Amino acid sequence: MKAHSTLQPGDPAPGFTATAVGGIYGVGAPVSLKDFAGQTVILYFYPKDDTPGCTRQACGLRDGWHLFSERAVVLGISPDSVERHEKFIAKYELPFPLVSDESKEISLAYGVWVEKTNYGKKYMGVERSTFIIGADGTLKAIFRKVKPEEHVEKLLSALE
């Protein structure tokens, strides 16, 4: 596998297995990227459930769900626990599953676990990023440092 920070469109998407909640996974079940062979997958990584930017991003996807649900599988991924994901999904009626990446293995594989700076303090966290994986398992598009307000529009243009 390539070093995480060098992932480019055309590269094979890093595989993973983790616990997903919501959607068809209900209160929690294992999900693997290989479960979606032959389908387009949108993996969107976000820092934390129920924070302003992450809520705007999730609700944007929820509100545009009718535009995505026939074209791609949508999975949100953050380091939050299954329990936090369940509360976030219930609070905002999210129609798509969220994947718990408490170990940060998926975030590391996709190169989104990065050093960040806030008010002069450095810390490690998730860089808001989205990966579109084609039916053949390769990365079709990569969006780094996604602005929640632009997320749906970027995805729709990439899926055309």
N, C-alpha and C positions, 0 to 999 in steps of 0.2 A: 504494500500500500504506500502511496506517496505521502510525503510529510504533509500533515494536515493543512498547513497554511498555503500549500501550493495547489490545492484542488482547483481544477479548471473545467469549463464545459467540455464534454467529451470523455472525461475520466469516469471510471466505474464509481458508482456511489458506494461509500463505505457501508457495509452491512451492520446490522445491530439487532439485538433482541432486548426488550425491556417490557415494563408493565404499562399498559394503556388503560385509561378510564374514559367513560363517555361514549356516545355513539354506540356501535355494535359491541363495545367492550364492557358496557355497563359499569359495575363497581370495580372492575379490574380484571385484566387477562393479559397473557403474554402477546406481544406483537413483534414481528420480525419484518425487516424490509423485504425479505424474500417472499413474504405472504402476498405481495402485490406485484409479482412478476407479470408482465404483460399489461400493466396499468401505469398511467401517469400518476406520480406522487408529488405533492407539495409538502415539503418538510419546512416548517417555520420555527425557528429558534427564537425564544424571547426570554428576558431576564427573570421575571417574577410575576406570579399570579396576583391579580387584583391591585396592580399599581397603575397609575394613570396611563402611561404609554402602552403598556401591555393590554390594558382593558380596551383602549381605543382600537388597538390592532385586532384583538379577538372579536370585538363587536363589529368591526368593519367586515371581517370574514363572515361572521354570522349573518349580517345584513345582506351580504352579497352571495350567500350560500347557494341560492338558486342559479347563480352564474357559474359555480364551480362544481357542484355535486355530480353533474353528469359527465364532467370532463376530467376530473382528477380526484384522487384520495387526498384529503387534507389531514395532516398530523401536526399538532403543536407540540413543541418539546421545550421543557425548562427543567432546572434542577429541583423544582418543587416536589413535595411528596405526593403520593396518590391521594391522600386525604385533602391536601390543599387544592389539588386539581378538581376533586369532586365538588368542593365548595364553590370554586370559581365557575365551573360548568353550570351548577345549579343556579347561582346568583345571576348569571348573564344568559342563561338558556342557550348555551353553545351547542350546536348540532354536530360538531366534529370531535374526535377523540383528542385527548392530551396524553402525552407520554412523559412518564417520570424518569428523569435522568439524574437522580441524586448522586450517583457515582461520577457523573460528568464524563463518562466514557464516550457517549455519542457526541457531546459537545466538543470533546478533544479530537475525535476522529474527523469531525467536519471543520475543525479549526476555528470554532466560535468561542472557546473558553480563552479569554484574552485579558491582558492587563488593561484596566480602565482607570480613568482619573475623574474624580468628582470633588470639586472645591479644594483642589490641590492634593487630595489624598489618593494614593494609588491602591488598587485592590484588584482581585481577579473576579471576573464575571462573564456573563454571556453577552456577546455582541449580537444585537438583533439582526438576524440574517435569515434568508430564505433560499432553499435549493429546490429546483424543479428537476425531478428525476423522470426520465423517459421510460416508456414501456420496455425498452431494452436494458434498463438498469444503469444507464449512463446519465451523468449530469447534463441537463439541457440548458439550464440557466442558473446563475448564482447572483443573489442580491445581498450585498453586505451593507451594514449600517442603515438598515431600512428605516424610513420614517413611517410611523403608523398611518399617517394620513394618506400616503402615496402607495401603500402596500397593495390594496386590491387592484388599483389601476395598473401597476407594474405586472402583477400576476396575470391579469386578463390579456395584456398585450403580449406577454411571453407565451401564453397558451394558444394564441391564434396561429 
